[in-house]
């Protein structure tokens, strides 16, 4: 196992969290622990050492932009390259776009009702919604919401590219352009990108994503609701391994083969 995806999920009310580590290639859970701080990464590194592995074998890790996870990887998985996947970055840009719309529509009622038109992919819109969007974009010189949409789409286009030197140059220019604009919410995205630049650019080469582990979190939450809520950590861990640990249960029940 050289590529790992790490994410968190809530398992009980009152800010109780689990951290899940999965083999990114096999897409299976390999480790579950309580908490969501840097110590969870230390426990994962210890787990590797206790199971005929080493922390140094992990060469790539996809995580969210949690400062605790970043510190944990830096301290305990010394050979791992961090990747922040494109989908998280674009999601931040979409949130900034929506915030821009909400701010601007206070003085511009024409923007009301356009939330999902702006947030959905253009090719998934109805013909009527595409026409509304295209009409708005023609007003980019006067409407900040239109400029925010263009910034979001340009960012998506940059992160779709595969040449790391091209992505590096274009992303830096994107940040410069946004910081010179008057679209305040998108400036926060530019600051975030500059802060986590190397990990975002790493996506260009690793294409490693946490999408599958986030889908697993959804399955876990659904199972928890169906069972009227689990409360014990041991139960949570067992359920996660049953859902996504790819366990070989044939020694216990040959009919599972």
C-alpha positions as CSV (number, residue, x, y, z in Angstrom):
1,X,0.0,0.0,0.0
2,X,1.6,3.2,-1.2
3,X,-1.4,5.5,-1.7
4,X,-3.7,6.3,1.1
5,X,-7.0,8.3,1.4
6,X,-7.8,9.8,4.8
7,X,-11.1,11.4,5.9
8,X,-13.2,11.9,8.9
9,X,-16.9,11.2,9.7
10,X,-19.1,12.0,12.7
11,X,-20.3,9.0,14.7
12,X,-22.1,10.6,17.7
13,X,-23.6,13.9,18.6
14,X,-21.4,16.3,20.4
15,X,-18.5,16.5,18.0
16,X,-17.4,12.9,18.2
17,X,-15.5,11.9,15.1
18,X,-13.7,8.9,13.5
19,X,-10.8,9.1,11.2
20,X,-10.7,6.5,8.4
21,X,-7.7,5.5,6.4
22,X,-8.2,3.6,3.1
23,X,-6.0,2.0,0.6
24,X,-6.5,4.3,-2.4
25,X,-5.6,1.7,-5.0
26,X,-7.8,-1.1,-3.6
27,X,-10.5,1.3,-2.3
28,X,-10.8,-0.5,1.0
29,X,-10.7,0.6,4.6
30,X,-7.5,-0.4,6.4
31,X,-7.7,1.6,9.7
32,X,-10.2,3.4,11.9
33,X,-9.5,5.4,15.0
34,X,-11.3,8.0,17.2
35,X,-10.7,11.7,16.7
36,X,-9.7,13.9,13.8
37,X,-6.4,15.5,15.0
38,X,-2.8,14.9,14.1
39,X,-2.6,12.1,16.6
40,X,-4.9,10.0,14.4
41,X,-2.2,10.0,11.7
42,X,0.4,9.0,14.3
43,X,-1.8,6.0,15.3
44,X,-2.1,5.1,11.7
45,X,1.7,5.1,11.3
46,X,2.0,2.9,14.4
47,X,-0.6,0.6,12.9
48,X,1.5,0.2,9.7
49,X,4.6,-0.6,11.8
50,X,2.6,-3.2,13.7
51,X,1.4,-5.0,10.6
52,X,4.5,-5.6,8.6
53,X,4.6,-2.2,7.0
54,X,6.3,1.1,7.5
55,X,5.2,4.8,7.5
56,X,7.8,5.4,4.8
57,X,6.0,3.1,2.3
58,X,3.2,5.6,1.9
59,X,4.1,7.8,-1.0
60,X,0.9,9.7,-1.6
61,X,-1.9,10.8,0.7
62,X,-5.2,12.5,-0.2
63,X,-6.8,14.5,2.6
64,X,-8.9,17.6,3.1
65,X,-7.3,20.9,4.1
66,X,-7.5,20.2,7.8
67,X,-4.4,21.7,9.5
68,X,-4.4,18.8,11.9
69,X,-4.2,16.2,9.1
70,X,-1.6,18.2,7.2
71,X,0.6,18.3,10.4
72,X,0.0,14.6,11.1
73,X,1.1,13.6,7.6
74,X,4.2,15.8,7.7
75,X,5.2,14.5,11.1
76,X,4.4,10.8,10.7
77,X,4.3,9.9,7.0
78,X,7.5,11.5,6.0
79,X,7.7,10.2,2.4
80,X,4.1,11.0,1.5
81,X,3.1,13.7,-1.0
82,X,-0.1,15.4,0.0
83,X,-2.9,15.8,-2.6
84,X,-5.9,18.1,-2.3
85,X,-8.2,16.9,-5.0
86,X,-9.8,19.1,-7.6
87,X,-13.3,18.5,-6.4
88,X,-12.7,20.0,-3.0
89,X,-11.0,23.1,-4.5
90,X,-13.9,23.7,-7.0
91,X,-16.4,23.2,-4.2
92,X,-14.8,26.1,-2.3
93,X,-15.1,28.2,-5.5
94,X,-18.7,27.2,-5.9
95,X,-19.4,28.3,-2.3
96,X,-17.7,31.6,-3.0
97,X,-19.8,32.0,-6.2
98,X,-23.0,31.4,-4.1
99,X,-21.9,33.9,-1.5
100,X,-21.2,36.5,-4.2
101,X,-24.7,36.0,-5.6
102,X,-26.3,36.3,-2.2
103,X,-24.5,39.6,-1.5
104,X,-25.2,41.1,-4.9
105,X,-28.9,40.2,-5.0
106,X,-29.6,42.4,-2.1
107,X,-29.3,45.3,-4.5
108,X,-30.1,43.3,-7.7
109,X,-33.4,41.4,-7.6
110,X,-32.7,39.9,-11.1
111,X,-30.3,37.4,-9.4
112,X,-33.0,35.8,-7.3
113,X,-33.8,32.3,-8.3
114,X,-30.5,31.7,-10.1
115,X,-28.8,29.8,-7.3
116,X,-28.9,26.3,-8.9
117,X,-28.5,27.7,-12.4
118,X,-25.1,29.0,-11.2
119,X,-24.1,26.0,-9.2
120,X,-25.0,23.2,-11.6
121,X,-22.8,22.2,-14.5
122,X,-23.9,24.1,-17.6
123,X,-24.3,21.0,-19.7
124,X,-26.9,19.7,-17.1
125,X,-29.1,22.7,-17.3
126,X,-32.4,22.9,-19.2
127,X,-32.4,25.0,-22.3
128,X,-34.2,27.8,-20.4
129,X,-31.7,27.8,-17.5
130,X,-28.8,27.8,-20.0
131,X,-30.3,30.9,-21.7
132,X,-30.7,32.6,-18.3
133,X,-27.0,31.8,-17.5
134,X,-25.7,33.0,-20.8
135,X,-27.6,36.2,-20.5
136,X,-26.1,36.8,-17.0
137,X,-22.5,36.0,-18.3
138,X,-22.8,38.7,-21.0
139,X,-23.1,41.2,-18.1
140,X,-19.8,40.1,-16.6
141,X,-18.4,43.7,-16.7
142,X,-21.2,45.0,-14.5
143,X,-22.2,42.0,-12.3
144,X,-19.8,40.4,-9.8
145,X,-21.8,37.2,-9.7
146,X,-21.1,36.7,-13.5
147,X,-17.4,37.3,-12.9
148,X,-17.4,34.9,-10.0
149,X,-18.9,32.2,-12.3
150,X,-16.3,32.8,-14.9
151,X,-13.5,32.5,-12.3
152,X,-15.0,29.2,-11.0
153,X,-15.2,27.8,-14.6
154,X,-11.6,28.9,-15.4
155,X,-10.4,27.3,-12.2
156,X,-12.1,24.1,-13.1
157,X,-10.5,24.2,-16.6
158,X,-7.0,24.8,-15.1
159,X,-7.3,21.8,-12.8
160,X,-8.5,19.5,-15.6
161,X,-5.1,19.9,-17.3
162,X,-2.3,17.4,-16.9
163,X,0.9,19.4,-17.5
164,X,2.2,20.4,-14.1
165,X,4.2,23.3,-15.3
166,X,1.2,24.7,-17.3
167,X,-1.1,24.2,-14.3
168,X,1.4,25.9,-11.9
169,X,1.7,29.0,-14.1
170,X,-2.0,29.2,-14.9
171,X,-3.0,28.7,-11.3
172,X,-0.6,31.4,-10.1
173,X,-2.0,33.8,-12.7
174,X,-5.6,32.9,-11.7
175,X,-4.8,33.8,-8.1
176,X,-3.3,37.1,-9.2
177,X,-6.3,38.0,-11.4
178,X,-8.8,37.2,-8.6
179,X,-6.8,39.2,-6.0
180,X,-7.0,42.2,-8.3
181,X,-10.7,41.9,-8.7
182,X,-13.6,43.1,-6.6
183,X,-15.1,39.7,-6.1
184,X,-14.3,39.5,-2.3
185,X,-15.6,35.9,-1.6
186,X,-13.5,34.5,-4.5
187,X,-10.4,36.2,-3.0
188,X,-10.7,33.9,-0.1
189,X,-10.4,31.0,-2.5
190,X,-7.3,32.5,-4.0
191,X,-5.8,32.9,-0.6
192,X,-6.6,29.2,0.2
193,X,-5.0,28.1,-3.0
194,X,-1.9,30.0,-2.3
195,X,-1.7,28.6,1.2
196,X,-2.1,25.0,-0.1
197,X,-0.5,25.5,-3.5
198,X,1.8,22.4,-3.7
199,X,-0.9,20.0,-2.6
200,X,-3.4,21.4,-5.1
201,X,-0.9,21.2,-8.0
202,X,-0.1,17.6,-6.9
203,X,-3.6,16.7,-8.2
204,X,-2.3,17.3,-11.7
205,X,0.0,14.2,-11.4
206,X,-1.5,12.0,-8.8
207,X,-5.2,12.4,-9.7
208,X,-5.9,11.0,-6.3
209,X,-9.3,11.7,-4.8
210,X,-11.2,11.1,-1.6
211,X,-14.5,10.7,-3.5
212,X,-14.8,7.0,-2.8
213,X,-14.1,7.4,0.9
214,X,-16.7,10.2,1.1
215,X,-19.2,7.9,-0.5
216,X,-18.3,5.3,2.1
217,X,-19.1,7.9,4.8
218,X,-22.5,8.3,3.3
219,X,-23.1,4.5,3.5
220,X,-21.9,4.5,7.1
221,X,-24.3,7.3,8.1
222,X,-27.2,5.6,6.3
223,X,-26.4,2.3,8.2
224,X,-26.2,4.3,11.5
225,X,-29.6,5.8,10.9
226,X,-31.2,2.5,10.0
227,X,-29.9,1.0,13.3
228,X,-31.3,4.0,15.2
229,X,-27.7,5.2,15.8
230,X,-24.6,3.4,16.9
231,X,-22.9,4.8,20.0
232,X,-19.9,2.6,20.8
233,X,-16.6,3.1,18.9
234,X,-16.0,-0.7,18.6
235,X,-19.3,-1.0,16.8
236,X,-18.6,1.9,14.5
237,X,-15.3,0.4,13.5
238,X,-16.8,-3.1,12.9
239,X,-19.6,-1.6,10.7
240,X,-17.0,0.4,8.6
241,X,-14.9,-2.7,8.0
242,X,-18.0,-4.8,7.1
243,X,-19.1,-2.1,4.6
244,X,-15.7,-1.3,3.0
245,X,-13.0,-3.5,4.4
246,X,-13.3,-6.1,1.7
247,X,-13.0,-8.7,4.5
248,X,-12.5,-12.4,3.7
249,X,-15.2,-14.1,5.7
250,X,-15.0,-17.6,4.1
251,X,-13.1,-19.1,7.1
252,X,-16.2,-18.3,9.2
253,X,-18.9,-18.9,6.6
254,X,-18.0,-20.7,3.3
255,X,-21.3,-19.6,1.9
256,X,-20.0,-16.0,1.7
257,X,-17.6,-16.9,-1.1
